Amino acid sequence: MTKGNGFRSILIVFFFISLGESAAQEGKYWVYLTDKKQTTFDPSTYFHPAALERRVKQGLPLADSSDFPVSQSYISIIKELGVEFRNESRWLNAISCLGTEQQMDEVRMLPFVRSTSCIVSEVQLAQTTGYQYIIEEGVSVLEQTAMLGEADFEAAGLRGKGIRIAIFDVGFNGYLELPEFAHLREANAIERVYDFVGKDKNVAKGGTHGTAVFSCIGGINQGQKMGLATEATYLLARTERSHIEVGSEEDCWVAAAEWADKNGVHIINSSLGYTNHRYFKHMMDGKTAPVSKAATWAAKKGILVVNAAGNDGDTKWKFIGAPADADSVLSVGGLDPYNYLPANFSSLGPTSDGRMKPNVVAFAYAKCATPKGLRTLPGTSFSSPLIAGFAACTWQANQTLTNMEIFDLIEQSGQLYPYFDYSVGFGVPQARVAIGEEKFHSEFTAILQEQKIQIAVVDLETFEQLRENKGSNPYIYYKVLNTNDDILYYGSLIPDVLGKGLIDTEYTKEAKSIEISFLGSIKTIEL
């Protein structure tokens, strides 16, 4: 008995020691406020002229209550409780801070505090394949832009001129020296930079992932464009650390989005994502994560947000993360340039609330500029900037459209549109469609016989050219739908040399129909 009581006493002492340590240990928090009392706002002095112009062109108000600053008096009172202020968000009417649980209890008692939420502070190894250099020669610089229709944009003189692009990433080492950005430096086209992690104006640190991403939007290597927007204006924001992911960095993304809005950005490219280290799958609904809320606000302000789908397709997580889960974010998946099928690591849709993602795809292996020379790097981190460059040229060609009209146009320019699935979305966007030309179509026949669908390409000459032309995508895509039009499963196949293929439907007892797509043509077979 004595031994037992002693053991219990040790446990009790340990419990209180642990509790005391927990109460004293600092954590990271969002503090959401009730109002913006005693704040004033003048959009003409706060916003860059380009921001005002963007709003006027899209029929948006120059400002509303969401643009008003967070109450500085409220922030001062919170600081007096001993917490460390980090960032503020006008759109969320919130601040992020460091504090102990005891301090946060006092914060929650303040009459102007609506709620608080803990920001996950566990340090994790970054989930990225960005630096696994592959040995083989890889995709060429020409192929990664040609797949999107660079020749059509170039013929129309479209290189992203007049479009302002912000890039959010972990670091941009080398961007001040690398020859791939010489044309942008000479044109003073890298207009603003800011490190939201270190709170200074030096982003040439933290790694080269951002540098590689930047090159896939606006880089030129020995006269060949690496991305499509070589005449755009750029703003670079460091929002992450390079080899670790810390929960507090999500608030840096939010702060960067509001900075981009203030400085008149048209497009945000974010090759970043927040997934299983801080969220559950059911939270990937586009409405839960603060970063997804901020991305949605950015869209409301007239900005097109382009975000990598993620590299979790071959992990237990599998699905896209935040902010790619937001409905108004153009989420970009990845194609393997060696077979033109979805890259095995490219994260999959749908969102937890059943919406289609990704929206479109581009190559998930790209030639990128790094301080160590040109490298072929894998990841949807590089699919996203290829599409951001595409978006810049599309917007230059269609200057009267809003950000969400550009969003829709990019989807509609996908080579599979209106067909989609949860790995490729609407497929690879085509420049010819984005500038108003007709989409290419190739007819095929599909006949159901004994639970098998026999498919035959009608135009064999065109099909043979596609088979021989690297850079084409001569696959047949199909998806099986149930009575609620939910996708039961989906896949693709390449016809044989005679242009024929076979889809086996023997295991589709729950299926109502199969939708089949080939080079812009779609057929639906009722089962």
Number of C-alpha atoms within 10 A of each C-alpha: 6 7 8 9 10 11 12 12 12 11 12 12 12 12 12 11 12 12 12 11 12 14 16 14 13 19 20 22 26 23 23 20 21 12 16 19 14 11 13 11 13 11 16 12 8 13 18 16 14 18 24 21 15 21 19 13 13 16 11 16 10 17 16 10 14 14 21 19 19 24 19 13 13 17 16 11 12 23 15 10 14 14 20 16 17 18 16 24 24 19 21 19 21 24 21 25 24 21 23 19 18 14 17 24 12 11 23 16 11 13 9 15 17 15 14 18 12 17 21 17 17 13 12 12 11 13 18 17 16 18 13 11 11 12 8 7 9 16 19 16 20 15 18 27 26 19 20 27 20 24 15 18 22 13 8 13 13 23 25 27 17 16 23 26 29 29 29 30 29 26 26 26 21 21 25 16 11 18 17 25 23 16 15 21 15 9 11 12 17 20 14 15 18 20 24 24 20 13 12 11 14 17 26 21 17 19 19 24 23 32 27 30 31 30 29 32 31 28 29 23 19 9 8 12 23 29 31 33 33 25 21 22 23 25 21 29 31 31 29 25 18 18 15 13 19 19 21 25 21 24 26 25 27 27 21 25 27 21 17 27 26 18 21 24 26 28 27 29 27 27 26 25 22 22 21 14 17 14 15 12 15 10 18 26 22 25 18 16 22 19 25 28 19 25 32 22 20 25 21 15 22 24 29 29 28 28 33 34 38 34 30 24 21 14 12 8 16 18 28 31 34 29 35 33 33 27 20 23 28 29 30 38 39 35 26 20 24 13 13 17 18 23 25 17 22 32 30 28 25 21 24 17 12 10 15 20 30 34 29 32 30 29 31 30 27 33 26 26 30 23 15 9 8 15 21 24 25 27 29 35 35 32 32 33 31 32 32 31 30 29 28 29 30 27 28 21 20 16 14 12 16 21 24 19 14 20 21 13 21 25 25 21 26 27 26 27 21 16 23 25 24 24 31 29 26 25 29 28 27 25 26 20 20 27 20 13 12 10 19 12 13 16 16 21 12 19 12 16 10 9 13 14 18 15 19 19 21 14 12 17 10 12 20 14 12 15 17 10 11 14 19 17 20 21 18 22 21 23 21 23 21 17 10 8 11 13 18 14 15 17 15 16 14 16 18 12 11 11 18 17 17 17 19 13 17 9 8 17 9 12 20 17 18 23 18 23 24 23 21 16 19 20 16 14 14 11 16
